[in-house]
Amino acid sequence: MGKTLVVGAGGVSHAAVHKMAMNSDIFTEITLASRTKAKCDAIAKSVKERTGVDIKTAELDAYNVADTVKLIKDTEAELLVNLALPYQDLVLMDACLEAGCHYLDTANYEPEDEAKFEYHWQWAYQDKFKQAGLTAILGSGFDPGVTSVFAKWLKKHKLDSIRQIDVLDANGGQNDQEFATNFNPEINLREVLADARHWEGGEWKVTPAMTHKVEFDFPGIGPKNMYLMYHEELESLSTHFPEIERARFWMTFGDAYITHAKVLQNVGMTRIDPVVHNGVEIIPIQFLKTLLPDPGDLGAETKGKACIGDIATGQAKDGSGEKTYYIYNICDHEECYREVGSQAVSYTTGVPAMIGAAQVLKGNWREPGVWNMEQLDPDDFMDMLNKHGLPWQVHELDGPVEF
């Protein structure tokens, strides 16, 4: 159905490309490109062994727009799936505009020299993509991504409006590492150590990172401490669902993770500005990334489950008053590894990237412009979640959350 260029060869890409290959009726030709071609070749080898599908590989500096344009044209790609670093979102969008290619990513842009991820840089491309007759889909991971589709599905099928929403992300996985992040260490630590922000009463409320903790009993996992933090879907949900009075994001962390993260921050290892070491300029957090385990390599030793979902309260469509629903997925690390060789965190981002890309290639999401997931029809996406490894369930709760 469509030729696809995937940029980036990390853990998420590993999962996404395997799932694309398993749906070769949709993804008729796949090219995987990265600065390090050897990483692409390793994924291609695994895909061939597991699925029998051949994928092409290429070396690409994603910051070089001209090179990306050439690769898009050489591969005749209909869609570029950006699974590289969020620093590269804008240059890849520029390349798609120049080459006449649709675009999809899993995380919004942030400048490399400032830990500030917001959508306004990408939303500014709305008119450019409309005029070019091209579609750009933002944030087709799990959170953001599936969590936004969950909210849209609730608004379409259960609730006329959403008064408040909480996105809850719990990783109950365990491995043998003293300290390891769930995904790219540089991006993870920048995100976790930023001030917490949530939307309430028409404005952003700001609190210091890792200071607001609540225990929650997660389905399939059990009680876990979750911390209030900022995540980009809060911005898009509060923008596109203006009736929302409060939107919050929560993520679970163990005590050891919190201790390590705070110590690393206190000694300056999470700094994102250059420092001079032995006459050489380095960025501490990028050096730290080279020391920490690559999350993509931890699949074989990670056990346990992840549970991610939304708790939303609003007026019921059937006129019965206000109702609260909890909609979520439970994902098993070991099952993910058996299927595609990835742990659940990579899987829960990679599979929605594949499904979002399928929506573009199938023609379901083809309106020209730049779109967040909650702006799009959710039904086929939700059906594909159930069919391709991320089954979801929804339950009515007794009332709004009290935390």
Secondary structure as a PSIPRED ss2 file (coil, helix, strand):
# PSIPRED VFORMAT (PSIPRED V4.0)

   1 M C   1.000  0.000  0.000
   2 G E   0.000  0.000  1.000
   3 K E   0.000  0.000  1.000
   4 T E   0.000  0.000  1.000
   5 L E   0.000  0.000  1.000
   6 V E   0.000  0.000  1.000
   7 V E   0.000  0.000  1.000
   8 G C   1.000  0.000  0.000
   9 A C   1.000  0.000  0.000
  10 G C   1.000  0.000  0.000
  11 G H   0.000  1.000  0.000
  12 V H   0.000  1.000  0.000
  13 S H   0.000  1.000  0.000
  14 H H   0.000  1.000  0.000
  15 A H   0.000  1.000  0.000
  16 A H   0.000  1.000  0.000
  17 V H   0.000  1.000  0.000
  18 H H   0.000  1.000  0.000
  19 K H   0.000  1.000  0.000
  20 M H   0.000  1.000  0.000
  21 A H   0.000  1.000  0.000
  22 M C   1.000  0.000  0.000
  23 N C   1.000  0.000  0.000
  24 S C   1.000  0.000  0.000
  25 D C   1.000  0.000  0.000
  26 I C   1.000  0.000  0.000
  27 F E   0.000  0.000  1.000
  28 T E   0.000  0.000  1.000
  29 E E   0.000  0.000  1.000
  30 I E   0.000  0.000  1.000
  31 T E   0.000  0.000  1.000
  32 L E   0.000  0.000  1.000
  33 A E   0.000  0.000  1.000
  34 S E   0.000  0.000  1.000
  35 R C   1.000  0.000  0.000
  36 T C   1.000  0.000  0.000
  37 K H   0.000  1.000  0.000
  38 A H   0.000  1.000  0.000
  39 K H   0.000  1.000  0.000
  40 C H   0.000  1.000  0.000
  41 D H   0.000  1.000  0.000
  42 A H   0.000  1.000  0.000
  43 I H   0.000  1.000  0.000
  44 A H   0.000  1.000  0.000
  45 K H   0.000  1.000  0.000
  46 S H   0.000  1.000  0.000
  47 V H   0.000  1.000  0.000
  48 K H   0.000  1.000  0.000
  49 E H   0.000  1.000  0.000
  50 R H   0.000  1.000  0.000
  51 T H   0.000  1.000  0.000
  52 G C   1.000  0.000  0.000
  53 V C   1.000  0.000  0.000
  54 D C   1.000  0.000  0.000
  55 I C   1.000  0.000  0.000
  56 K E   0.000  0.000  1.000
  57 T E   0.000  0.000  1.000
  58 A E   0.000  0.000  1.000
  59 E E   0.000  0.000  1.000
  60 L C   1.000  0.000  0.000
  61 D C   1.000  0.000  0.000
  62 A C   1.000  0.000  0.000
  63 Y C   1.000  0.000  0.000
  64 N C   1.000  0.000  0.000
  65 V H   0.000  1.000  0.000
  66 A H   0.000  1.000  0.000
  67 D H   0.000  1.000  0.000
  68 T H   0.000  1.000  0.000
  69 V H   0.000  1.000  0.000
  70 K H   0.000  1.000  0.000
  71 L H   0.000  1.000  0.000
  72 I H   0.000  1.000  0.000
  73 K H   0.000  1.000  0.000
  74 D H   0.000  1.000  0.000
  75 T H   0.000  1.000  0.000
  76 E C   1.000  0.000  0.000
  77 A C   1.000  0.000  0.000
  78 E C   1.000  0.000  0.000
  79 L E   0.000  0.000  1.000
  80 L E   0.000  0.000  1.000
  81 V E   0.000  0.000  1.000
  82 N E   0.000  0.000  1.000
  83 L C   1.000  0.000  0.000
  84 A C   1.000  0.000  0.000
  85 L C   1.000  0.000  0.000
  86 P H   0.000  1.000  0.000
  87 Y H   0.000  1.000  0.000
  88 Q H   0.000  1.000  0.000
  89 D H   0.000  1.000  0.000
  90 L H   0.000  1.000  0.000
  91 V H   0.000  1.000  0.000
  92 L H   0.000  1.000  0.000
  93 M H   0.000  1.000  0.000
  94 D H   0.000  1.000  0.000
  95 A H   0.000  1.000  0.000
  96 C H   0.000  1.000  0.000
  97 L H   0.000  1.000  0.000
  98 E H   0.000  1.000  0.000
  99 A H   0.000  1.000  0.000
 100 G C   1.000  0.000  0.000
 101 C C   1.000  0.000  0.000
 102 H E   0.000  0.000  1.000
 103 Y E   0.000  0.000  1.000
 104 L E   0.000  0.000  1.000
 105 D E   0.000  0.000  1.000
 106 T C   1.000  0.000  0.000
 107 A C   1.000  0.000  0.000
 108 N C   1.000  0.000  0.000
 109 Y C   1.000  0.000  0.000
 110 E C   1.000  0.000  0.000
 111 P C   1.000  0.000  0.000
 112 E C   1.000  0.000  0.000
 113 D C   1.000  0.000  0.000
 114 E C   1.000  0.000  0.000
 115 A C   1.000  0.000  0.000
 116 K C   1.000  0.000  0.000
 117 F C   1.000  0.000  0.000
 118 E C   1.000  0.000  0.000
 119 Y C   1.000  0.000  0.000
 120 H H   0.000  1.000  0.000
 121 W H   0.000  1.000  0.000
 122 Q H   0.000  1.000  0.000
 123 W H   0.000  1.000  0.000
 124 A C   1.000  0.000  0.000
 125 Y C   1.000  0.000  0.000
 126 Q H   0.000  1.000  0.000
 127 D H   0.000  1.000  0.000
 128 K H   0.000  1.000  0.000
 129 F H   0.000  1.000  0.000
 130 K H   0.000  1.000  0.000
 131 Q H   0.000  1.000  0.000
 132 A H   0.000  1.000  0.000
 133 G C   1.000  0.000  0.000
 134 L C   1.000  0.000  0.000
 135 T E   0.000  0.000  1.000
 136 A E   0.000  0.000  1.000
 137 I E   0.000  0.000  1.000
 138 L E   0.000  0.000  1.000
 139 G C   1.000  0.000  0.000
 140 S C   1.000  0.000  0.000
 141 G E   0.000  0.000  1.000
 142 F C   1.000  0.000  0.000
 143 D C   1.000  0.000  0.000
 144 P C   1.000  0.000  0.000
 145 G E   0.000  0.000  1.000
 146 V H   0.000  1.000  0.000
 147 T H   0.000  1.000  0.000
 148 S H   0.000  1.000  0.000
 149 V H   0.000  1.000  0.000
 150 F H   0.000  1.000  0.000
 151 A H   0.000  1.000  0.000
 152 K H   0.000  1.000  0.000
 153 W H   0.000  1.000  0.000
 154 L H   0.000  1.000  0.000
 155 K H   0.000  1.000  0.000
 156 K H   0.000  1.000  0.000
 157 H H   0.000  1.000  0.000
 158 K C   1.000  0.000  0.000
 159 L E   0.000  0.000  1.000
 160 D C   1.000  0.000  0.000
 161 S C   1.000  0.000  0.000
 162 I C   1.000  0.000  0.000
 163 R C   1.000  0.000  0.000
 164 Q E   0.000  0.000  1.000
 165 I E   0.000  0.000  1.000
 166 D E   0.000  0.000  1.000
 167 V E   0.000  0.000  1.000
 168 L E   0.000  0.000  1.000
 169 D E   0.000  0.000  1.000
 170 A E   0.000  0.000  1.000
 171 N E   0.000  0.000  1.000
 172 G C   1.000  0.000  0.000
 173 G C   1.000  0.000  0.000
 174 Q E   0.000  0.000  1.000
 175 N C   1.000  0.000  0.000
 176 D C   1.000  0.000  0.000
 177 Q C   1.000  0.000  0.000
 178 E C   1.000  0.000  0.000
 179 F C   1.000  0.000  0.000
 180 A C   1.000  0.000  0.000
 181 T C   1.000  0.000  0.000
 182 N C   1.000  0.000  0.000
 183 F C   1.000  0.000  0.000
 184 N C   1.000  0.000  0.000
 185 P H   0.000  1.000  0.000
 186 E H   0.000  1.000  0.000
 187 I H   0.000  1.000  0.000
 188 N H   0.000  1.000  0.000
 189 L H   0.000  1.000  0.000
 190 R H   0.000  1.000  0.000
 191 E H   0.000  1.000  0.000
 192 V H   0.000  1.000  0.000
 193 L C   1.000  0.000  0.000
 194 A C   1.000  0.000  0.000
 195 D C   1.000  0.000  0.000
 196 A E   0.000  0.000  1.000
 197 R E   0.000  0.000  1.000
 198 H E   0.000  0.000  1.000
 199 W E   0.000  0.000  1.000
 200 E E   0.000  0.000  1.000
 201 G C   1.000  0.000  0.000
 202 G C   1.000  0.000  0.000
 203 E E   0.000  0.000  1.000
 204 W E   0.000  0.000  1.000
 205 K E   0.000  0.000  1.000
 206 V E   0.000  0.000  1.000
 207 T E   0.000  0.000  1.000
 208 P C   1.000  0.000  0.000
 209 A C   1.000  0.000  0.000
 210 M C   1.000  0.000  0.000
 211 T C   1.000  0.000  0.000
 212 H C   1.000  0.000  0.000
 213 K E   0.000  0.000  1.000
 214 V E   0.000  0.000  1.000
 215 E E   0.000  0.000  1.000
 216 F E   0.000  0.000  1.000
 217 D E   0.000  0.000  1.000
 218 F E   0.000  0.000  1.000
 219 P C   1.000  0.000  0.000
 220 G C   1.000  0.000  0.000
 221 I C   1.000  0.000  0.000
 222 G E   0.000  0.000  1.000
 223 P E   0.000  0.000  1.000
 224 K E   0.000  0.000  1.000
 225 N E   0.000  0.000  1.000
 226 M E   0.000  0.000  1.000
 227 Y E   0.000  0.000  1.000
 228 L E   0.000  0.000  1.000
 229 M E   0.000  0.000  1.000
 230 Y C   1.000  0.000  0.000
 231 H C   1.000  0.000  0.000
 232 E C   1.000  0.000  0.000
 233 E H   0.000  1.000  0.000
 234 L H   0.000  1.000  0.000
 235 E H   0.000  1.000  0.000
 236 S H   0.000  1.000  0.000
 237 L H   0.000  1.000  0.000
 238 S H   0.000  1.000  0.000
 239 T H   0.000  1.000  0.000
 240 H H   0.000  1.000  0.000
 241 F C   1.000  0.000  0.000
 242 P C   1.000  0.000  0.000
 243 E C   1.000  0.000  0.000
 244 I C   1.000  0.000  0.000
 245 E C   1.000  0.000  0.000
 246 R E   0.000  0.000  1.000
 247 A E   0.000  0.000  1.000
 248 R E   0.000  0.000  1.000
 249 F E   0.000  0.000  1.000
 250 W E   0.000  0.000  1.000
 251 M E   0.000  0.000  1.000
 252 T E   0.000  0.000  1.000
 253 F C   1.000  0.000  0.000
 254 G C   1.000  0.000  0.000
 255 D H   0.000  1.000  0.000
 256 A H   0.000  1.000  0.000
 257 Y H   0.000  1.000  0.000
 258 I H   0.000  1.000  0.000
 259 T H   0.000  1.000  0.000
 260 H H   0.000  1.000  0.000
 261 A H   0.000  1.000  0.000
 262 K H   0.000  1.000  0.000
 263 V H   0.000  1.000  0.000
 264 L H   0.000  1.000  0.000
 265 Q H   0.000  1.000  0.000
 266 N H   0.000  1.000  0.000
 267 V C   1.000  0.000  0.000
 268 G C   1.000  0.000  0.000
 269 M C   1.000  0.000  0.000
 270 T C   1.000  0.000  0.000
 271 R C   1.000  0.000  0.000
 272 I C   1.000  0.000  0.000
 273 D C   1.000  0.000  0.000
 274 P C   1.000  0.000  0.000
 275 V E   0.000  0.000  1.000
 276 V E   0.000  0.000  1.000
 277 H E   0.000  0.000  1.000
 278 N C   1.000  0.000  0.000
 279 G C   1.000  0.000  0.000
 280 V E   0.000  0.000  1.000
 281 E E   0.000  0.000  1.000
 282 I E   0.000  0.000  1.000
 283 I C   1.000  0.000  0.000
 284 P H   0.000  1.000  0.000
 285 I H   0.000  1.000  0.000
 286 Q H   0.000  1.000  0.000
 287 F H   0.000  1.000  0.000
 288 L H   0.000  1.000  0.000
 289 K H   0.000  1.000  0.000
 290 T H   0.000  1.000  0.000
 291 L H   0.000  1.000  0.000
 292 L C   1.000  0.000  0.000
 293 P C   1.000  0.000  0.000
 294 D C   1.000  0.000  0.000
 295 P H   0.000  1.000  0.000
 296 G H   0.000  1.000  0.000
 297 D H   0.000  1.000  0.000
 298 L C   1.000  0.000  0.000
 299 G H   0.000  1.000  0.000
 300 A H   0.000  1.000  0.000
 301 E H   0.000  1.000  0.000
 302 T C   1.000  0.000  0.000
 303 K E   0.000  0.000  1.000
 304 G C   1.000  0.000  0.000
 305 K E   0.000  0.000  1.000
 306 A E   0.000  0.000  1.000
 307 C E   0.000  0.000  1.000
 308 I E   0.000  0.000  1.000
 309 G E   0.000  0.000  1.000
 310 D E   0.000  0.000  1.000
 311 I E   0.000  0.000  1.000
 312 A E   0.000  0.000  1.000
 313 T E   0.000  0.000  1.000
 314 G E   0.000  0.000  1.000
 315 Q E   0.000  0.000  1.000
 316 A E   0.000  0.000  1.000
 317 K C   1.000  0.000  0.000
 318 D C   1.000  0.000  0.000
 319 G C   1.000  0.000  0.000
 320 S C   1.000  0.000  0.000
 321 G C   1.000  0.000  0.000
 322 E E   0.000  0.000  1.000
 323 K E   0.000  0.000  1.000
 324 T E   0.000  0.000  1.000
 325 Y E   0.000  0.000  1.000
 326 Y E   0.000  0.000  1.000
 327 I E   0.000  0.000  1.000
 328 Y E   0.000  0.000  1.000
 329 N E   0.000  0.000  1.000
 330 I E   0.000  0.000  1.000
 331 C E   0.000  0.000  1.000
 332 D E   0.000  0.000  1.000
 333 H H   0.000  1.000  0.000
 334 E H   0.000  1.000  0.000
 335 E H   0.000  1.000  0.000
 336 C H   0.000  1.000  0.000
 337 Y H   0.000  1.000  0.000
 338 R H   0.000  1.000  0.000
 339 E H   0.000  1.000  0.000
 340 V H   0.000  1.000  0.000
 341 G C   1.000  0.000  0.000
 342 S C   1.000  0.000  0.000
 343 Q C   1.000  0.000  0.000
 344 A H   0.000  1.000  0.000
 345 V H   0.000  1.000  0.000
 346 S H   0.000  1.000  0.000
 347 Y H   0.000  1.000  0.000
 348 T H   0.000  1.000  0.000
 349 T H   0.000  1.000  0.000
 350 G H   0.000  1.000  0.000
 351 V H   0.000  1.000  0.000
 352 P H   0.000  1.000  0.000
 353 A H   0.000  1.000  0.000
 354 M H   0.000  1.000  0.000
 355 I H   0.000  1.000  0.000
 356 G H   0.000  1.000  0.000
 357 A H   0.000  1.000  0.000
 358 A H   0.000  1.000  0.000
 359 Q H   0.000  1.000  0.000
 360 V H   0.000  1.000  0.000
 361 L H   0.000  1.000  0.000
 362 K C   1.000  0.000  0.000
 363 G C   1.000  0.000  0.000
 364 N C   1.000  0.000  0.000
 365 W C   1.000  0.000  0.000
 366 R C   1.000  0.000  0.000
 367 E C   1.000  0.000  0.000
 368 P C   1.000  0.000  0.000
 369 G E   0.000  0.000  1.000
 370 V E   0.000  0.000  1.000
 371 W E   0.000  0.000  1.000
 372 N E   0.000  0.000  1.000
 373 M H   0.000  1.000  0.000
 374 E H   0.000  1.000  0.000
 375 Q H   0.000  1.000  0.000
 376 L C   1.000  0.000  0.000
 377 D C   1.000  0.000  0.000
 378 P C   1.000  0.000  0.000
 379 D H   0.000  1.000  0.000
 380 D H   0.000  1.000  0.000
 381 F H   0.000  1.000  0.000
 382 M H   0.000  1.000  0.000
 383 D H   0.000  1.000  0.000
 384 M H   0.000  1.000  0.000
 385 L H   0.000  1.000  0.000
 386 N H   0.000  1.000  0.000
 387 K H   0.000  1.000  0.000
 388 H C   1.000  0.000  0.000
 389 G C   1.000  0.000  0.000
 390 L C   1.000  0.000  0.000
 391 P C   1.000  0.000  0.000
 392 W E   0.000  0.000  1.000
 393 Q E   0.000  0.000  1.000
 394 V E   0.000  0.000  1.000
 395 H E   0.000  0.000  1.000
 396 E E   0.000  0.000  1.000
 397 L E   0.000  0.000  1.000
 398 D C   1.000  0.000  0.000
 399 G C   1.000  0.000  0.000
 400 P C   1.000  0.000  0.000
 401 V C   1.000  0.000  0.000
 402 E C   1.000  0.000  0.000
 403 F C   1.000  0.000  0.000
